[in-house]
C-alpha cells in the first residue's frame, strides 16, 4: 500500500520496511524521531493501513515476524528443556537488572529522593503489571513514615491527581511510557503543582515529556509489546534504589518509624 500513502506517511512505511524487527520494539515517540515525522502522522499512517492505532499496527506487524513460541517468551524454543528454559529466563532477567543499573541516572535518583522525602503526600500510578510496582513503592515509602498511596484504576488515578498541590509528588510507572491512563494522570498531577517522576523504559516518550524527573529502566520489550516479568523486575530494582535513597535523605527521621512499623506487623505473624 506504500504507493497510496501521502509523502510523510511513505517515509514511515519505508522506515518500517527497512527494519520491521526494530520497529516492533519502538514507542511511537521513538519511531517519530527515527522517521523524522510527528506522532500524529504515525497515527494517520496506521489508520491508512486499516488499523485503529499504533499499538494495533505493531501487534499485527509482530504477528507477521515472530515464531509462535515467542508469544510465550521471546528467547525460548519448543525444543528447550526445563534446564534450558530456566537458564534463558534467569539470564534475561539478570541482564535487565545489570543494564538498568548502568542506565539509571544517579543524579535523577538524588533529585527524586529529595522530592519524595520533602513531600506532603505521594501518589503512585500504574496500570496492569505496573500497578503492582506502584503498590510495592507505596509499601516501601509508607514504611519510611511517608504518606503514600497507589492507584491502578484510571478514574481513581485522575481524581487523586486532581487533589494534589504544590509540595506533593507523583510517580507514574509505565514500561512503554505510552500508557494513556498513566500519562494523562501524571499530566493532571503536574498541573496541580506536584513534582512528577516517571519510571519507564523509553525516552523520549509521552510520559517523559511531562515528568520533572526521569528514571529509566533497561529491559527488553517483547515483540508483541506484552507485559513481561523482566520489565517488572527492572522497575522493582528502581523502586528499591529510590526507597533506600529516600531513607538516606530522611536520615534519623525515618529510623524510629521503621522500628515502630516493624513492631506493629509482628502481631500478623504466628
Steps between C-alpha positions, in 0.01 A plus 500: 500500500800732527439657158153614617631689804572870541869606487557515878318169545717345226806595705361301791417205276850501353655505846278213618586288196870572552507349849160367617664295775623817667171689457301249704714594801462878456265737676305736277725786609815309407367409155399863445858612567653226284265565206518880541124544526249601765320248722166603344638404158576151630141468621375606156739250339362216715142596424575523128605134523173412671612488863344690787833624631872439543469217752270299275736560207800376704303195613417398144854576383640282778264216414647496150858495629522278807489127548193377696717398796597865552149566626616310811848644539709651220822311582370145521414225255273198524808277496643651820520286811392631842869551572533712183186699580617571852841623386361720222237666715741566788764632259248737341390630840858537624592697189202732551615570857860561392401725208260697720777555755718645222230721350352640822597865544637539854443874495133446414469249785636757743258768378206259518596379849515855636164587344339192654662553841362856510157419353181552696336219305619252236286333233614205287321413174522184291265273309529129427821350631636848574226539761680235707820702475303802622371296795853392587606864496212596727596231754865603505430872532230450765748295703723807507224704660393681182140548389479299179223338301475314170227482237452244224159614377497776239209690655640486853843603371381819337277594796790452740733702277250787487511524882878544514664839551839667518716309746366160392664244270368253244669198344376365167612147409472368144741269318407644161464856622187513284233362734221753451352488852839546665610776262172690536504463878857618541414803284216584739734459798747740340230759434397465865849606605653164598854396415466230234727194474493249213623141517510368145707306249469754218621856453377698326144389565172673588566428869849652507372817333294587810744378767727724705719199583560199275619163632572261213492122509671291234315178430407340168148544374326196356428505126129532574546774758378271775552559870785268596657419834834640384366856487341463843828380651678805358230729636517341845877552507448869430237518776746332740776748416259791530357391837847449650610839366191655662587330830851647482353843422265473799780387730405464866145613423409160358686269739250517784207450264667197343539348846141586592351361179710183526374448851141558390506225235645240738148423621419384144739206530458172682 
